[in-house]
Amino acid sequence: MVCPIPTNQGISLFYGIISIMATHGPEVFGADPALIKWQIVRGDTSPLRVEFLQDDEATYFDISDWTFEATTYDPQSDALDSLEVSRGTGYVDILAPASITELWGTGYKSVVTELTFDLQVTIDGETIWTPLIGTISVLGDITGSL
């Protein structure tokens, strides 16, 4: 299927000071998603920005017609949670709100659970692409939990 995305699409993922670069073209959709580890403190609100950059790493792709969805999976409880996704000009912000993260994991150890998550994009109404997959390490929160 021919996609309206230019060849050698670049993706830049930013979380704090960590940046990961991966190059993906429409001919390899799904073949090589960026893989990240996202650390979230249980009960906190945590944002993640995903930027869709062209090869020059400065010009954003036009993603105005793309539809985004992000979901987490907790294998311990077999639960799926939808994350909030807001589209900007050439980027999306994924938000894990405190109302959801407070339910992830139990106890007070360093890592209370690990979840998988992904970002899925629908382009032109029929092409489905997953540019990002990863693991969320949920860190235990002590303050405010009593």
TORKOL-4160 file (C-alpha; in steps of 0.2 Angstrom, whole numbers, padded with zeros to 4 digits, m for minus):
146
<pt num="1" X="0000" Y="0000" Z="0000"/>
<pt num="2" X="0006" Y="0017" Z="m0004"/>
<pt num="3" X="0007" Y="0029" Z="0011"/>
<pt num="4" X="0007" Y="0048" Z="0010"/>
<pt num="5" X="0022" Y="0048" Z="0022"/>
<pt num="6" X="0039" Y="0053" Z="0014"/>
<pt num="7" X="0052" Y="0040" Z="0014"/>
<pt num="8" X="0065" Y="0039" Z="0028"/>
<pt num="9" X="0053" Y="0046" Z="0041"/>
<pt num="10" X="0063" Y="0051" Z="0057"/>
<pt num="11" X="0056" Y="0049" Z="0074"/>
<pt num="12" X="0064" Y="0058" Z="0089"/>
<pt num="13" X="0058" Y="0053" Z="0106"/>
<pt num="14" X="0061" Y="0064" Z="0121"/>
<pt num="15" X="0059" Y="0060" Z="0139"/>
<pt num="16" X="0068" Y="0071" Z="0151"/>
<pt num="17" X="0086" Y="0072" Z="0144"/>
<pt num="18" X="0085" Y="0055" Z="0135"/>
<pt num="19" X="0083" Y="0056" Z="0116"/>
<pt num="20" X="0082" Y="0041" Z="0105"/>
<pt num="21" X="0083" Y="0042" Z="0086"/>
<pt num="22" X="0076" Y="0029" Z="0074"/>
<pt num="23" X="0073" Y="0030" Z="0055"/>
<pt num="24" X="0058" Y="0022" Z="0048"/>
<pt num="25" X="0051" Y="0023" Z="0030"/>
<pt num="26" X="0033" Y="0018" Z="0024"/>
<pt num="27" X="0041" Y="0002" Z="0017"/>
<pt num="28" X="0045" Y="m0005" Z="0034"/>
<pt num="29" X="0030" Y="0000" Z="0045"/>
<pt num="30" X="0029" Y="m0010" Z="0060"/>
<pt num="31" X="0046" Y="m0018" Z="0056"/>
<pt num="32" X="0057" Y="m0007" Z="0067"/>
<pt num="33" X="0047" Y="0003" Z="0080"/>
<pt num="34" X="0057" Y="0013" Z="0093"/>
<pt num="35" X="0059" Y="0004" Z="0109"/>
<pt num="36" X="0060" Y="0014" Z="0126"/>
<pt num="37" X="0059" Y="0012" Z="0144"/>
<pt num="38" X="0048" Y="0025" Z="0153"/>
<pt num="39" X="0049" Y="0026" Z="0172"/>
<pt num="40" X="0034" Y="0033" Z="0181"/>
<pt num="41" X="0032" Y="0035" Z="0200"/>
<pt num="42" X="0015" Y="0027" Z="0205"/>
<pt num="43" X="0002" Y="0040" Z="0208"/>
<pt num="44" X="0011" Y="0054" Z="0198"/>
<pt num="45" X="0006" Y="0062" Z="0182"/>
<pt num="46" X="0019" Y="0058" Z="0169"/>
<pt num="47" X="0021" Y="0065" Z="0151"/>
<pt num="48" X="0030" Y="0059" Z="0136"/>
<pt num="49" X="0033" Y="0068" Z="0120"/>
<pt num="50" X="0035" Y="0060" Z="0103"/>
<pt num="51" X="0041" Y="0070" Z="0089"/>
<pt num="52" X="0040" Y="0066" Z="0071"/>
<pt num="53" X="0055" Y="0074" Z="0062"/>
<pt num="54" X="0061" Y="0073" Z="0044"/>
<pt num="55" X="0079" Y="0068" Z="0040"/>
<pt num="56" X="0086" Y="0085" Z="0044"/>
<pt num="57" X="0080" Y="0082" Z="0062"/>
<pt num="58" X="0073" Y="0100" Z="0062"/>
<pt num="59" X="0057" Y="0100" Z="0051"/>
<pt num="60" X="0042" Y="0092" Z="0058"/>
<pt num="61" X="0031" Y="0080" Z="0047"/>
<pt num="62" X="0013" Y="0086" Z="0044"/>
<pt num="63" X="0003" Y="0074" Z="0056"/>
<pt num="64" X="m0013" Y="0084" Z="0056"/>
<pt num="65" X="m0023" Y="0070" Z="0048"/>
<pt num="66" X="m0015" Y="0056" Z="0058"/>
<pt num="67" X="m0025" Y="0048" Z="0072"/>
<pt num="68" X="m0016" Y="0042" Z="0088"/>
<pt num="69" X="m0019" Y="0030" Z="0102"/>
<pt num="70" X="m0008" Y="0024" Z="0116"/>
<pt num="71" X="m0012" Y="0010" Z="0128"/>
<pt num="72" X="m0004" Y="0001" Z="0143"/>
<pt num="73" X="m0005" Y="m0017" Z="0147"/>
<pt num="74" X="m0003" Y="m0024" Z="0165"/>
<pt num="75" X="0001" Y="m0043" Z="0164"/>
<pt num="76" X="m0002" Y="m0045" Z="0182"/>
<pt num="77" X="m0020" Y="m0039" Z="0182"/>
<pt num="78" X="m0023" Y="m0042" Z="0163"/>
<pt num="79" X="m0029" Y="m0024" Z="0162"/>
<pt num="80" X="m0028" Y="m0012" Z="0148"/>
<pt num="81" X="m0027" Y="0007" Z="0151"/>
<pt num="82" X="m0029" Y="0020" Z="0138"/>
<pt num="83" X="m0017" Y="0035" Z="0140"/>
<pt num="84" X="m0021" Y="0053" Z="0135"/>
<pt num="85" X="m0014" Y="0058" Z="0118"/>
<pt num="86" X="m0013" Y="0076" Z="0112"/>
<pt num="87" X="m0007" Y="0080" Z="0095"/>
<pt num="88" X="0003" Y="0096" Z="0092"/>
<pt num="89" X="0012" Y="0102" Z="0076"/>
<pt num="90" X="0023" Y="0087" Z="0072"/>
<pt num="91" X="0023" Y="0079" Z="0089"/>
<pt num="92" X="0011" Y="0070" Z="0101"/>
<pt num="93" X="0011" Y="0071" Z="0120"/>
<pt num="94" X="0006" Y="0055" Z="0129"/>
<pt num="95" X="0000" Y="0058" Z="0146"/>
<pt num="96" X="m0001" Y="0045" Z="0160"/>
<pt num="97" X="m0012" Y="0054" Z="0173"/>
<pt num="98" X="m0011" Y="0051" Z="0191"/>
<pt num="99" X="m0029" Y="0044" Z="0192"/>
<pt num="100" X="m0022" Y="0029" Z="0182"/>
<pt num="101" X="m0004" Y="0027" Z="0188"/>
<pt num="102" X="m0010" Y="0027" Z="0206"/>
<pt num="103" X="m0018" Y="0010" Z="0202"/>
<pt num="104" X="m0002" Y="0002" Z="0195"/>
<pt num="105" X="0007" Y="m0010" Z="0206"/>
<pt num="106" X="0007" Y="m0013" Z="0225"/>
<pt num="107" X="0019" Y="m0012" Z="0239"/>
<pt num="108" X="0034" Y="m0001" Z="0243"/>
<pt num="109" X="0048" Y="m0009" Z="0234"/>
<pt num="110" X="0059" Y="0001" Z="0221"/>
<pt num="111" X="0049" Y="m0006" Z="0206"/>
<pt num="112" X="0032" Y="m0011" Z="0210"/>
<pt num="113" X="0027" Y="m0017" Z="0193"/>
<pt num="114" X="0031" Y="m0017" Z="0174"/>
<pt num="115" X="0019" Y="m0013" Z="0160"/>
<pt num="116" X="0020" Y="m0014" Z="0142"/>
<pt num="117" X="0014" Y="0001" Z="0131"/>
<pt num="118" X="0013" Y="0007" Z="0113"/>
<pt num="119" X="0008" Y="0021" Z="0102"/>
<pt num="120" X="m0002" Y="0017" Z="0087"/>
<pt num="121" X="m0005" Y="0028" Z="0072"/>
<pt num="122" X="m0019" Y="0027" Z="0059"/>
<pt num="123" X="m0014" Y="0036" Z="0043"/>
<pt num="124" X="m0026" Y="0040" Z="0028"/>
<pt num="125" X="m0039" Y="0030" Z="0038"/>
<pt num="126" X="m0032" Y="0013" Z="0034"/>
<pt num="127" X="m0014" Y="0012" Z="0037"/>
<pt num="128" X="m0010" Y="0007" Z="0054"/>
<pt num="129" X="0008" Y="0009" Z="0061"/>
<pt num="130" X="0016" Y="0007" Z="0078"/>
<pt num="131" X="0031" Y="0019" Z="0079"/>
<pt num="132" X="0034" Y="0016" Z="0097"/>
<pt num="133" X="0033" Y="0002" Z="0110"/>
<pt num="134" X="0041" Y="0000" Z="0127"/>
<pt num="135" X="0040" Y="m0004" Z="0145"/>
<pt num="136" X="0034" Y="0007" Z="0159"/>
<pt num="137" X="0043" Y="0003" Z="0175"/>
<pt num="138" X="0032" Y="0009" Z="0190"/>
<pt num="139" X="0042" Y="0015" Z="0204"/>
<pt num="140" X="0035" Y="0014" Z="0222"/>
<pt num="141" X="0028" Y="0029" Z="0230"/>
<pt num="142" X="0029" Y="0031" Z="0249"/>
<pt num="143" X="0024" Y="0049" Z="0253"/>
<pt num="144" X="0005" Y="0052" Z="0252"/>
<pt num="145" X="0001" Y="0033" Z="0252"/>
<pt num="146" X="m0004" Y="0031" Z="0270"/>
